[in-house]
Amino acid sequence: MSTQPRLLPWPGPAGQRCYLVSDADGEGYLSKLADEMEAVQLQMGTELIGHARLMLGDRKTDARELRYLSNRLIEALRDALRIAESRGGRLPVSDECGSGGPAQTDEGARDE
C-alpha cells in the first residue's frame, strides 16, 4: 500500500479535502481519474487566461463581467494550487533534500 495519501483534485461533499490511499501505485481507477481531472482543470485554467486577456482588453466589459471573471480565475488558481500541492506531496524525497540540500552561494553575483 502507498505510504503517502494523494490529495485528490476535487473537494468532498462538504468542501473538505479528499485523499486517496491506494495499493495500486498510481495505476488504479481513482488515480487515473484524478490524473485526467487534473489535466482538465489545468486546460480549463489555460483557456480562462486567454479569455481573461480578451475581456480585459475590451473597454465594453462591465463590472459584473469582471466580477464573474475574477471568481472563475480564483477557482482556477485554487485548482492549480491543489494540483501543485498534490504532486509535490508525491515527489520522492532524497536524503540530500531532507537535510536541507547543498548550500547555495551567491558567487558570480558579486561585482569584482
CORNOR-V703019 format. One record per backbone hydrogen bond with DSSP energy under -0.5 kcal/mol. CO is the residue of the C=O (numbers start at 0). NH is the residue of the N-H. Records with the same first field share a line. If there is no record, write none. Layout:
CO->NH + NH
This chain:
2->4
4->6
5->7 + 19
11->14
15->11
17->7
19->5 + 21
21->1
23->26
27->31
28->32
29->33
30->34
31->35
32->36
33->37
34->38
35->39
36->40
37->41
38->42
39->43
40->44
41->45
42->46
43->47
44->48
45->49
46->50
47->51
48->52
49->53
50->54
51->55
52->56
53->57
54->57
56->58
57->60
61->65
62->66
63->67
64->68
65->69
66->70
67->71
68->72
69->73
70->74
71->75
72->76
73->77
74->78
75->79
76->80
77->81
78->82
79->83
80->84
81->85
82->86
83->87
84->88
85->89
86->89
87->90
91->93
93->97
94->98
95->100
96->99
105->108
